[in-house]
Amino acid sequence: MTRIHLSDLKKAGGAFKLYCFQAELNHIGLYSPRNGNALMDVCLEAAYIRSRAIVKGSWKVSLEGDCSRCLDPVTFGLESNIYEEFRHLGESGEPQDYVAVPGEDEDQFVFSGEMLELSEYLRQSFIMSEPLKILCREDCRGLCTVCGKNKNKVSCSCDEAVIDPRWAQLQKIR
């Protein structure tokens, strides 16, 4: 369930209403063979005020991946806070009872009809929260560039000092 019925919010008369649900990552457009069935736990409050649905809360998910340094499998969590205003459009595509404010953010989420679908917002929030690098631990030593052994598990006697041939002549000066 990633939809909020607008009629429920309108009945609340501007008061925030609590919604907690789980969304499968592959149902919000985030297919991954390893994490496709992972569940995103979402807990938020929503209110409808002057042709806008205001949504605030948070989400979290537990995922599996490979360490970027040693390639060992690792389980890690992602989470993010939610605060967004969704502008409600009328049947004509124009905002209902909405007056543009100069300088207002034009990259707002908009919706029409009687349902506020949160899938795209959650998908974008997830993508923005993904780490650039997944690490099994902060001090991961990674793989040996010569023999390929995991330096977290075994030590090797390989000489990893690779000298750029353009600078090799400087070694002779020493």
N, CA and C atoms as an extended XYZ file, in Angstrom:
522
Properties=species:S:1:pos:R:3:atomname:S:1:resname:S:1:resid:I:1 pbc="F F F"
N         0.843       -1.179        0.000 N   MET     1
C         0.000        0.000        0.000 CA  MET     1
C         0.891        1.245        0.000 C   MET     1
N         0.928        1.915       -1.080 N   THR     2
C         1.674        3.172       -1.139 CA  THR     2
C         0.747        4.305       -1.546 C   THR     2
N        -0.530        4.098       -1.340 N   ARG     3
C        -1.528        5.107       -1.710 CA  ARG     3
C        -2.257        5.632       -0.481 C   ARG     3
N        -2.570        6.905       -0.537 N   ILE     4
C        -3.359        7.530        0.520 CA  ILE     4
C        -4.629        8.069       -0.117 C   ILE     4
N        -5.758        7.693        0.442 N   HIS     5
C        -7.039        8.184       -0.065 CA  HIS     5
C        -7.231        9.629        0.373 C   HIS     5
N        -7.455       10.485       -0.589 N   LEU     6
C        -7.621       11.902       -0.309 CA  LEU     6
C        -8.870       12.165        0.535 C   LEU     6
N        -9.917       11.368        0.335 N   SER     7
C       -11.153       11.568        1.098 CA  SER     7
C       -10.895       11.407        2.597 C   SER     7
N       -10.008       10.469        2.980 N   ASP     8
C        -9.680       10.282        4.399 CA  ASP     8
C        -9.002       11.528        4.965 C   ASP     8
N        -8.105       12.123        4.167 N   LEU     9
C        -7.395       13.313        4.635 CA  LEU     9
C        -8.341       14.513        4.726 C   LEU     9
N        -9.227       14.634        3.758 N   LYS    10
C       -10.170       15.763        3.770 CA  LYS    10
C       -11.103       15.679        4.976 C   LYS    10
N       -11.516       14.456        5.332 N   LYS    11
C       -12.389       14.266        6.498 CA  LYS    11
C       -11.701       14.699        7.790 C   LYS    11
N       -10.376       14.563        7.829 N   ALA    12
C        -9.630       14.923        9.037 CA  ALA    12
C        -9.553       16.432        9.228 C   ALA    12
N        -9.942       17.217        8.227 N   GLY    13
C       -10.009       18.669        8.365 CA  GLY    13
C        -8.676       19.342        8.624 C   GLY    13
N        -7.620       18.898        8.001 N   GLY    14
C        -6.315       19.528        8.161 CA  GLY    14
C        -5.451       18.910        9.246 C   GLY    14
N        -6.011       17.990       10.009 N   ALA    15
C        -5.234       17.308       11.047 CA  ALA    15
C        -4.415       16.193       10.403 C   ALA    15
N        -3.282       15.907       10.989 N   PHE    16
C        -2.431       14.848       10.459 CA  PHE    16
C        -2.992       13.485       10.832 C   PHE    16
N        -2.903       12.578        9.879 N   LYS    17
C        -3.384       11.218       10.057 CA  LYS    17
C        -2.192       10.276        9.876 C   LYS    17
N        -2.072        9.271       10.742 N   LEU    18
C        -0.936        8.357       10.749 CA  LEU    18
C        -1.136        7.200        9.768 C   LEU    18
N        -0.079        6.899        9.008 N   TYR    19
C        -0.056        5.760        8.082 CA  TYR    19
C         1.262        5.024        8.282 C   TYR    19
N         1.192        3.733        8.528 N   CYS    20
C         2.386        2.892        8.596 CA  CYS    20
C         2.137        1.691        7.699 C   CYS    20
N         3.095        1.393        6.841 N   PHE    21
C         2.940        0.280        5.911 CA  PHE    21
C         4.305       -0.198        5.456 C   PHE    21
N         4.310       -1.329        4.773 N   GLN    22
C         5.523       -1.873        4.177 CA  GLN    22
C         5.335       -1.902        2.668 C   GLN    22
N         6.405       -1.573        1.950 N   ALA    23
C         6.370       -1.592        0.489 CA  ALA    23
C         7.531       -2.434       -0.014 C   ALA    23
N         7.242       -3.393       -0.894 N   GLU    24
C         8.313       -4.181       -1.502 CA  GLU    24
C         9.068       -3.296       -2.475 C   GLU    24
N        10.387       -3.396       -2.461 N   LEU    25
C        11.199       -2.546       -3.334 CA  LEU    25
C        10.855       -2.738       -4.800 C   LEU    25
N        10.601       -3.986       -5.228 N   ASN    26
C        10.295       -4.180       -6.642 CA  ASN    26
C         8.929       -3.604       -7.022 C   ASN    26
N         8.044       -3.371       -6.078 N   HIS    27
C         6.743       -2.764       -6.388 CA  HIS    27
C         6.812       -1.244       -6.500 C   HIS    27
N         7.907       -0.656       -6.046 N   ILE    28
C         8.048        0.795       -6.212 CA  ILE    28
C         9.117        1.118       -7.258 C   ILE    28
N         9.422        0.136       -8.114 N   GLY    29
C        10.315        0.381       -9.235 CA  GLY    29
C        11.790        0.216       -8.932 C   GLY    29
N        12.132       -0.541       -7.898 N   LEU    30
C        13.533       -0.735       -7.527 CA  LEU    30
C        13.872       -2.217       -7.581 C   LEU    30
N        13.880       -2.786       -8.773 N   TYR    31
C        14.150       -4.214       -8.895 CA  TYR    31
C        15.632       -4.507       -8.718 C   TYR    31
N        15.909       -5.490       -7.915 N   SER    32
C        17.261       -5.981       -7.708 CA  SER    32
C        17.136       -7.470       -7.437 C   SER    32
N        17.910       -8.324       -8.146 N   PRO    33
C        17.786       -9.761       -7.903 CA  PRO    33
C        18.016      -10.132       -6.439 C   PRO    33
N        18.927       -9.431       -5.779 N   ARG    34
C        19.254       -9.755       -4.398 CA  ARG    34
C        18.267       -9.151       -3.411 C   ARG    34
N        17.751       -7.952       -3.695 N   ASN    35
C        16.918       -7.234       -2.731 CA  ASN    35
C        15.506       -6.960       -3.238 C   ASN    35
N        15.059       -7.650       -4.283 N   GLY    36
C        13.741       -7.387       -4.872 CA  GLY    36
C        12.590       -7.557       -3.913 C   GLY    36
N        12.695       -8.508       -2.995 N   ASN    37
C        11.615       -8.739       -2.048 CA  ASN    37
C        11.833       -8.035       -0.716 C   ASN    37
N        12.860       -7.195       -0.641 N   ALA    38
C        13.112       -6.457        0.603 CA  ALA    38
C        11.937       -5.522        0.882 C   ALA    38
N        11.622       -5.376        2.145 N   LEU    39
C        10.494       -4.548        2.544 CA  LEU    39
C        10.968       -3.220        3.121 C   LEU    39
N        10.425       -2.144        2.588 N   MET    40
C        10.687       -0.813        3.102 CA  MET    40
C         9.610       -0.524        4.142 C   MET    40
N        10.029       -0.282        5.385 N   ASP    41
C         9.086        0.081        6.444 CA  ASP    41
C         8.873        1.583        6.398 C   ASP    41
N         7.638        1.991        6.174 N   VAL    42
C         7.306        3.409        6.042 CA  VAL    42
C         6.321        3.784        7.134 C   VAL    42
N         6.616        4.850        7.845 N   CYS    43
C         5.696        5.376        8.847 CA  CYS    43
C         5.633        6.877        8.646 C   CYS    43
N         4.439        7.379        8.346 N   LEU    44
C         4.311        8.800        8.045 CA  LEU    44
C         2.978        9.347        8.526 C   LEU    44
N         2.930       10.647        8.562 N   GLU    45
C         1.694       11.370        8.858 CA  GLU    45
C         1.373       12.212        7.637 C   GLU    45
N         0.094       12.339        7.331 N   ALA    46
C        -0.311       13.122        6.170 CA  ALA    46
C        -1.509       13.989        6.534 C   ALA    46
N        -1.565       15.164        5.918 N   ALA    47
C        -2.688       16.080        6.102 CA  ALA    47
C        -2.979       16.750        4.771 C   ALA    47
N        -4.240       17.171        4.577 N   TYR    48
C        -4.632       17.878        3.362 CA  TYR    48
C        -5.021       19.295        3.756 C   TYR    48
N        -4.234       20.268        3.248 N   ILE    49
C        -4.461       21.670        3.592 CA  ILE    49
C        -4.352       22.503        2.324 C   ILE    49
N        -5.398       23.207        1.978 N   ARG    50
C        -5.411       24.148        0.854 CA  ARG    50
C        -4.799       23.553       -0.423 C   ARG    50
N        -5.390       22.496       -0.916 N   SER    51
C        -4.995       21.838       -2.167 CA  SER    51
C        -3.599       21.244       -2.129 C   SER    51
N        -3.131       20.935       -0.949 N   ARG    52
C        -1.827       20.293       -0.807 CA  ARG    52
C        -1.926       19.163        0.208 C   ARG    52
N        -1.253       18.095       -0.122 N   ALA    53
C        -1.123       17.003        0.833 CA  ALA    53
C         0.283       17.124        1.426 C   ALA    53
N         0.360       17.284        2.711 N   ILE    54
C         1.636       17.408        3.405 CA  ILE    54
C         1.941       16.052        4.034 C   ILE    54
N         3.116       15.525        3.722 N   VAL    55
C         3.504       14.195        4.187 CA  VAL    55
C         4.826       14.322        4.931 C   VAL    55
N         4.872       13.775        6.151 N   LYS    56
C         6.113       13.778        6.926 CA  LYS    56
C         6.229       12.463        7.679 C   LYS    56
N         7.465       12.020        7.859 N   GLY    57
C         7.706       10.759        8.549 CA  GLY    57
C         9.068       10.214        8.195 C   GLY    57
N         9.182        8.892        8.074 N   SER    58
C        10.465        8.274        7.749 CA  SER    58
C        10.244        6.897        7.144 C   SER    58
N        11.306        6.368        6.551 N   TRP    59
C        11.309        5.003        6.039 CA  TRP    59
C        12.657        4.372        6.351 C   TRP    59
N        12.677        3.037        6.386 N   LYS    60
C        13.927        2.311        6.573 CA  LYS    60
C        13.806        0.947        5.900 C   LYS    60
N        14.970        0.408        5.517 N   VAL    61
C        15.001       -0.881        4.843 CA  VAL    61
C        16.340       -1.544        5.139 C   VAL    61
N        16.333       -2.869        5.229 N   SER    62
C        17.555       -3.638        5.417 CA  SER    62
C        17.880       -4.321        4.096 C   SER    62
N        19.137       -4.186        3.640 N   LEU    63
C        19.544       -4.693        2.333 CA  LEU    63
C        20.784       -5.558        2.427 C   LEU    63
N        21.032       -6.283        1.362 N   GLU    64
C        22.245       -7.079        1.241 CA  GLU    64
C        23.044       -6.564        0.061 C   GLU    64
N        24.362       -6.619        0.179 N   GLY    65
C        25.228       -6.181       -0.904 CA  GLY    65
C        26.614       -6.778       -0.719 C   GLY    65
N        27.551       -6.325       -1.524 N   ASP    66
C        28.936       -6.768       -1.434 CA  ASP    66
C        29.803       -5.585       -1.031 C   ASP    66
N        30.743       -5.841       -0.130 N   CYS    67
C        31.680       -4.806        0.293 CA  CYS    67
C        32.466       -4.327       -0.927 C   CYS    67
N        32.625       -3.047       -1.064 N   SER    68
C        33.335       -2.471       -2.208 CA  SER    68
C        34.826       -2.747       -2.174 C   SER    68
N        35.377       -3.065       -1.026 N   ARG    69
C        36.815       -3.302       -0.913 CA  ARG    69
C        37.188       -4.780       -0.930 C   ARG    69
N        36.465       -5.621       -0.161 N   CYS    70
C        36.853       -7.027       -0.046 CA  CYS    70
C        35.878       -7.992       -0.729 C   CYS    70
N        34.764       -7.492       -1.206 N   LEU    71
C        33.746       -8.259       -1.929 CA  LEU    71
C        33.000       -9.277       -1.076 C   LEU    71
N        33.149       -9.224        0.259 N   ASP    72
C        32.381      -10.102        1.138 CA  ASP    72
C        30.926       -9.621        1.186 C   ASP    72
N        29.979      -10.552        1.340 N   PRO    73
C        28.581      -10.137        1.476 CA  PRO    73
C        28.382       -9.376        2.783 C   PRO    73
N        27.528       -8.377        2.731 N   VAL    74
C        27.274       -7.550        3.912 CA  VAL    74
C        25.803       -7.150        3.939 C   VAL    74
N        25.236       -7.096        5.130 N   THR    75
C        23.883       -6.601        5.330 CA  THR    75
C        23.996       -5.195        5.904 C   THR    75
N        23.256       -4.263        5.320 N   PHE    76
C        23.308       -2.879        5.782 CA  PHE    76
C        21.914       -2.275        5.726 C   PHE    76
N        21.724       -1.218        6.456 N   GLY    77
C        20.425       -0.557        6.503 CA  GLY    77
C        20.472        0.823        5.869 C   GLY    77
N        19.361        1.202        5.297 N   LEU    78
C        19.179        2.560        4.774 CA  LEU    78
C        17.948        3.135        5.440 C   LEU    78
N        17.979        4.426        5.668 N   GLU    79
C        16.797        5.096        6.202 CA  GLU    79
C        16.844        6.556        5.818 C   GLU    79
N        15.679        7.159        5.797 N   SER    80
C        15.599        8.567        5.440 CA  SER    80
C        14.339        9.171        6.032 C   SER    80
N        14.402       10.462        6.282 N   ASN    81
C        13.226       11.190        6.742 CA  ASN    81
C        12.438       11.675        5.536 C   ASN    81
N        11.155       11.846        5.737 N   ILE    82
C        10.246       12.294        4.684 CA  ILE    82
C         9.641       13.623        5.114 C   ILE    82
N         9.681       14.586        4.246 N   TYR    83
C         8.873       15.788        4.399 CA  TYR    83
C         8.656       16.338        3.004 C   TYR    83
N         7.425       16.290        2.550 N   GLU    84
C         7.132       16.742        1.192 CA  GLU    84
C         5.711       17.288        1.132 C   GLU    84
N         5.534       18.272        0.259 N   GLU    85
C         4.204       18.789       -0.047 CA  GLU    85
C         3.865       18.375       -1.469 C   GLU    85
N         2.732       17.721       -1.623 N   PHE    86
C         2.257       17.282       -2.927 CA  PHE    86
C         1.096       18.195       -3.334 C   PHE    86
N         1.241       18.832       -4.470 N   ARG    87
C         0.210       19.759       -4.943 CA  ARG    87
C        -0.883       18.975       -5.666 C   ARG    87
N        -2.134       19.207       -5.310 N   HIS    88
C        -3.267       18.511       -5.901 CA  HIS    88
C        -3.768       19.285       -7.108 C   HIS    88
N        -3.810       18.619       -8.257 N   LEU    89
C        -4.299       19.232       -9.485 CA  LEU    89
C        -5.753       18.855       -9.708 C   LEU    89
N        -6.496       19.759      -10.319 N   GLY    90
C        -7.895       19.474      -10.640 CA  GLY    90
C        -7.998       18.661      -11.919 C   GLY    90
N        -9.213       18.444      -12.386 N   GLU    91
C        -9.452       17.670      -13.606 CA  GLU    91
C        -8.815       18.331      -14.825 C   GLU    91
N        -8.740       19.667      -14.840 N   SER    92
C        -8.193       20.386      -15.992 CA  SER    92
C        -6.671       20.398      -15.989 C   SER    92
N        -6.074       19.847      -14.942 N   GLY    93
C        -4.623       19.879      -14.833 CA  GLY    93
C        -4.123       21.114      -14.119 C   GLY    93
N        -5.037       21.975      -13.735 N   GLU    94
C        -4.681       23.179      -12.994 CA  GLU    94
C        -4.872       22.920      -11.509 C   GLU    94
N        -4.080       23.560      -10.688 N   PRO    95
C        -4.236       23.374       -9.241 CA  PRO    95
C        -5.613       23.817       -8.763 C   PRO    95
N        -6.156       23.097       -7.810 N   GLN    96
C        -7.430       23.480       -7.224 CA  GLN    96
C        -7.191       24.531       -6.146 C   GLN    96
N        -7.829       25.666       -6.273 N   ASP    97
C        -7.717       26.745       -5.284 CA  ASP    97
C        -6.262       27.069       -4.962 C   ASP    97
N        -5.443       27.117       -5.967 N   TYR    98
C        -4.012       27.313       -5.741 CA  TYR    98
C        -3.562       28.595       -6.403 C   TYR    98
N        -2.851       29.420       -5.668 N   VAL    99
C        -2.287       30.647       -6.189 CA  VAL    99
C        -0.779       30.521       -6.122 C   VAL    99
N        -0.121       30.685       -7.265 N   ALA   100
C         1.335       30.556       -7.306 CA  ALA   100
C         1.988       31.657       -6.497 C   ALA   100
N         2.984       31.281       -5.743 N   VAL   101
C         3.745       32.226       -4.946 CA  VAL   101
C         5.067       32.465       -5.667 C   VAL   101
N         5.427       33.741       -5.928 N   PRO   102
C         6.688       33.990       -6.624 CA  PRO   102
C         7.863       33.363       -5.885 C   PRO   102
N         8.757       32.733       -6.657 N   GLY   103
C         9.931       32.099       -6.068 CA  GLY   103
C         9.666       30.727       -5.500 C   GLY   103
N         8.442       30.222       -5.648 N   GLU   104
C         8.108       28.908       -5.118 CA  GLU   104
C         8.794       27.821       -5.937 C   GLU   104
N         9.172       26.766       -5.271 N   ASP   105
C         9.857       25.649       -5.921 CA  ASP   105
C         8.965       25.045       -6.997 C   ASP   105
N         9.462       24.992       -8.225 N   GLU   106
C         8.677       24.444       -9.320 CA  GLU   106
C         8.892       22.953       -9.495 C   GLU   106
N         9.786       22.362       -8.719 N   ASP   107
C        10.044       20.936       -8.810 CA  ASP   107
C         9.218       20.161       -7.795 C   ASP   107
N         8.021       20.625       -7.556 N   GLN   108
C         7.147       19.968       -6.595 CA  GLN   108
C         6.550       18.712       -7.191 C   GLN   108
N         6.177       17.800       -6.310 N   PHE   109
C         5.411       16.641       -6.731 CA  PHE   109
C         3.958       17.083       -6.868 C   PHE   109
N         3.305       16.626       -7.913 N   VAL   110
C         1.899       16.945       -8.122 CA  VAL   110
C         1.130       15.642       -8.306 C   VAL   110
N        -0.162       15.685       -8.040 N   PHE   111
C        -1.012       14.524       -8.251 CA  PHE   111
C        -2.414       14.988       -8.585 C   PHE   111
N        -3.175       14.112       -9.211 N   SER   112
C        -4.572       14.413       -9.524 CA  SER   112
C        -5.409       13.229       -9.081 C   SER   112
N        -6.685       13.415       -9.065 N   GLY   113
C        -7.576       12.344       -8.640 CA  GLY   113
C        -7.724       12.306       -7.135 C   GLY   113
N        -8.256       11.207       -6.663 N   GLU   114
C        -8.557       11.070       -5.234 CA  GLU   114
C        -7.577       10.171       -4.490 C   GLU   114
N        -6.442        9.861       -5.146 N   MET   115
C        -5.427        9.028       -4.501 CA  MET   115
C        -4.076        9.713       -4.606 C   MET   115
N        -3.338        9.718       -3.510 N   LEU   116
C        -1.963       10.209       -3.508 CA  LEU   116
C        -1.068        8.973       -3.549 C   LEU   116
N        -0.422        8.750       -4.685 N   GLU   117
C         0.456        7.602       -4.884 CA  GLU   117
C         1.869        8.010       -4.487 C   GLU   117
N         2.464        7.297       -3.527 N   LEU   118
C         3.773        7.647       -2.994 CA  LEU   118
C         4.922        6.824       -3.582 C   LEU   118
N         4.650        5.894       -4.479 N   SER   119
C         5.682        5.002       -5.014 CA  SER   119
C         6.846        5.765       -5.625 C   SER   119
N         6.572        6.728       -6.483 N   GLU   120
C         7.649        7.462       -7.158 CA  GLU   120
C         8.458        8.287       -6.162 C   GLU   120
N         7.793        8.901       -5.213 N   TYR   121
C         8.512        9.672       -4.198 CA  TYR   121
C         9.427        8.754       -3.382 C   TYR   121
N         8.921        7.593       -2.955 N   LEU   122
C         9.726        6.649       -2.175 CA  LEU   122
C        10.886        6.110       -3.007 C   LEU   122
N        10.657        5.857       -4.290 N   ARG   123
C        11.720        5.379       -5.177 CA  ARG   123
C        12.839        6.403       -5.266 C   ARG   123
N        12.481        7.671       -5.485 N   GLN   124
C        13.492        8.722       -5.595 CA  GLN   124
C        14.218        8.941       -4.269 C   GLN   124
N        13.496        8.875       -3.175 N   SER   125
C        14.110        9.032       -1.860 CA  SER   125
C        15.100        7.900       -1.589 C   SER   125
N        14.741        6.680       -1.994 N   PHE   126
C        15.629        5.532       -1.828 CA  PHE   126
C        16.906        5.729       -2.639 C   PHE   126
N        16.765        6.113       -3.888 N   ILE   127
C        17.928        6.300       -4.764 CA  ILE   127
C        18.858        7.368       -4.203 C   ILE   127
N        18.309        8.450       -3.688 N   MET   128
C        19.134        9.518       -3.120 CA  MET   128
C        19.828        9.078       -1.824 C   MET   128
N        19.304        8.060       -1.158 N   SER   129
C        19.877        7.595        0.107 CA  SER   129
C        20.893        6.471       -0.056 C   SER   129
N        20.980        5.905       -1.252 N   GLU   130
C        21.913        4.803       -1.457 CA  GLU   130
C        23.350        5.265       -1.249 C   GLU   130
N        24.154        4.453       -0.578 N   PRO   131
C        25.560        4.834       -0.371 CA  PRO   131
C        26.360        4.702       -1.670 C   PRO   131
N        27.374        5.535       -1.808 N   LEU   132
C        28.255        5.421       -2.970 CA  LEU   132
C        29.091        4.155       -2.865 C   LEU   132
N        29.455        3.802       -1.641 N   LYS   133
C        30.288        2.638       -1.381 CA  LYS   133
C        29.696        1.865       -0.211 C   LYS   133
N        29.577        0.564       -0.374 N   ILE   134
C        29.138       -0.301        0.717 CA  ILE   134
C        30.393       -0.913        1.322 C   ILE   134
N        30.549       -0.774        2.629 N   LEU   135
C        31.712       -1.348        3.314 CA  LEU   135
C        31.244       -2.310        4.391 C   LEU   135
N        31.994       -3.426        4.544 N   CYS   136
C        31.667       -4.380        5.612 CA  CYS   136
C        31.992       -3.762        6.967 C   CYS   136
N        33.015       -2.922        7.001 N   ARG   137
C        33.386       -2.153        8.194 CA  ARG   137
C        34.280       -1.006        7.728 C   ARG   137
N        34.370        0.030        8.538 N   GLU   138
C        35.113        1.234        8.145 CA  GLU   138
C        36.587        0.970        7.869 C   GLU   138
N        37.187        0.049        8.625 N   ASP   139
C        38.616       -0.206        8.456 CA  ASP   139
C        38.899       -1.421        7.575 C   ASP   139
N        38.010       -1.737        6.651 N   CYS   140
C        38.198       -2.867        5.750 CA  CYS   140
C        39.480       -2.665        4.949 C   CYS   140
N        40.341       -3.696        4.930 N   ARG   141
C        41.637       -3.602        4.252 CA  ARG   141
C        41.554       -4.008        2.790 C   ARG   141
N        40.447       -4.620        2.371 N   GLY   142
C        40.242       -4.959        0.973 CA  GLY   142
C        41.028       -6.170        0.502 C   GLY   142
N        41.201       -6.254       -0.812 N   LEU   143
C        41.903       -7.363       -1.446 CA  LEU   143
C        43.313       -6.953       -1.819 C   LEU   143
N        44.233       -7.906       -1.767 N   CYS   144
C        45.606       -7.664       -2.212 CA  CYS   144
C        45.567       -7.463       -3.725 C   CYS   144
N        46.205       -6.423       -4.188 N   THR   145
C        46.185       -6.129       -5.626 CA  THR   145
C        47.082       -7.069       -6.422 C   THR   145
N        47.932       -7.838       -5.733 N   VAL   146
C        48.831       -8.761       -6.425 CA  VAL   146
C        48.241      -10.169       -6.456 C   VAL   146
N        47.929      -10.742       -5.264 N   CYS   147
C        47.467      -12.136       -5.209 CA  CYS   147
C        45.957      -12.275       -5.083 C   CYS   147
N        45.258      -11.190       -4.713 N   GLY   148
C        43.798      -11.224       -4.622 CA  GLY   148
C        43.242      -11.756       -3.318 C   GLY   148
N        44.090      -12.024       -2.319 N   LYS   149
C        43.613      -12.529       -1.029 CA  LYS   149
C        42.934      -11.407       -0.246 C   LYS   149
N        41.959      -11.800        0.563 N   ASN   150
C        41.259      -10.860        1.427 CA  ASN   150
C        42.181      -10.513        2.590 C   ASN   150
N        42.657       -9.267        2.657 N   LYS   151
C        43.622       -8.861        3.681 CA  LYS   151
C        42.997       -8.758        5.074 C   LYS   151
N        41.675       -8.826        5.175 N   ASN   152
C        41.020       -8.863        6.481 CA  ASN   152
C        41.150      -10.249        7.113 C   ASN   152
N        41.293      -11.274        6.290 N   LYS   153
C        41.320      -12.657        6.777 CA  LYS   153
C        42.717      -13.251        6.834 C   LYS   153
N        43.553      -12.934        5.858 N   VAL   154
C        44.918      -13.471        5.822 CA  VAL   154
C        45.884      -12.361        5.441 C   VAL   154
N        47.115      -12.508        5.897 N   SER   155
C        48.121      -11.535        5.478 CA  SER   155
C        48.995      -12.202        4.427 C   SER   155
N        49.424      -11.427        3.479 N   CYS   156
C        50.280      -11.973        2.425 CA  CYS   156
C        51.576      -11.169        2.404 C   CYS   156
N        52.558      -11.716        1.747 N   SER   157
C        53.858      -11.045        1.698 CA  SER   157
C        54.109      -10.396        0.340 C   SER   157
N        53.056      -10.096       -0.351 N   CYS   158
C        53.184       -9.493       -1.686 CA  CYS   158
C        53.695       -8.059       -1.581 C   CYS   158
N        54.492       -7.672       -2.545 N   ASP   159
C        54.961       -6.291       -2.628 CA  ASP   159
C        53.978       -5.538       -3.514 C   ASP   159
N        53.137       -4.720       -2.877 N   GLU   160
C        52.098       -4.012       -3.617 CA  GLU   160
C        52.554       -2.658       -4.127 C   GLU   160
N        53.809       -2.342       -3.898 N   ALA   161
C        54.307       -1.044       -4.338 CA  ALA   161
C        54.469       -1.054       -5.857 C   ALA   161
N        53.491       -0.514       -6.523 N   VAL   162
C        53.537       -0.416       -7.978 CA  VAL   162
C        54.007        0.987       -8.311 C   VAL   162
N        55.076        1.059       -9.052 N   ILE   163
C        55.650        2.360       -9.393 CA  ILE   163
C        55.304        2.683      -10.837 C   ILE   163
N        54.789        3.857      -11.020 N   ASP   164
C        54.471        4.341      -12.360 CA  ASP   164
C        55.782        4.425      -13.150 C   ASP   164
N        55.836        3.824      -14.327 N   PRO   165
C        57.091        3.826      -15.089 CA  PRO   165
C        57.602        5.236      -15.395 C   PRO   165
N        56.752        6.205      -15.416 N   ARG   166
C        57.188        7.588      -15.676 CA  ARG   166
C        58.012        8.147      -14.532 C   ARG   166
N        57.804        7.587      -13.314 N   TRP   167
C        58.525        8.057      -12.130 CA  TRP   167
C        59.643        7.092      -11.706 C   TRP   167
N        59.794        6.001      -12.421 N   ALA   168
C        60.774        4.976      -12.046 CA  ALA   168
C        62.196        5.516      -12.003 C   ALA   168
N        62.531        6.455      -12.833 N   GLN   169
C        63.896        7.002      -12.854 CA  GLN   169
C        64.240        7.719      -11.544 C   GLN   169
N        63.234        8.221      -10.850 N   LEU   170
C        63.480        8.894       -9.576 CA  LEU   170
C        63.958        7.915       -8.503 C   LEU   170
N        63.608        6.635       -8.616 N   GLN   171
C        64.064        5.625       -7.672 CA  GLN   171
C        65.596        5.495       -7.702 C   GLN   171
N        66.208        5.727       -8.842 N   LYS   172
C        67.651        5.612       -8.986 CA  LYS   172
C        68.371        6.738       -8.248 C   LYS   172
N        67.741        7.867       -8.069 N   ILE   173
C        68.349        9.008       -7.370 CA  ILE   173
C        68.541        8.685       -5.906 C   ILE   173
N        67.656        7.923       -5.307 N   ARG   174
C        67.748        7.568       -3.885 CA  ARG   174
C        69.031        6.895       -3.675 C   ARG   174
